[in-house]
Amino acid sequence: MATVRANNGPETLSSELRASDDAVQQASKEAAPIAARVSVHRGRISQAVRELESEQFELVARLDHLRRQFEAVENGIHLQIADVEDTLRLYENGLNSVPLGPH
């Protein structure tokens, strides 16, 4: 046990702490560029996500606009079809059967 105490003396602990501190500082220096690259890539990915979300919003808005335009055109065509059908009924029933006003 005396040899264990001799190996764990203040000088040994101090040198181990310095070695550990040096290893941590070295690892920190080596990790710094990697962390910087990760941060840059994270920024690029965030920007790409924002751009895609903006594009998605614009496409959904355009789709909604086109859908409303289509519905308006469809309603207009249905009105024209109804008008043609009414006119055909007038011709089929004869124009003379429609009262033109008070006599």
Secondary structure, 3 states (H helix, E strand, C coil): CHHHHHHCCHHHHHHHHHHHHHHHHHHHHHHHHHHHHHHHHHHHHHHHHHHHHHHHHHHHHHHHHHHHHHHHHHHHHHHHHHHHHHHHHHHHHCHHHCCCCCC
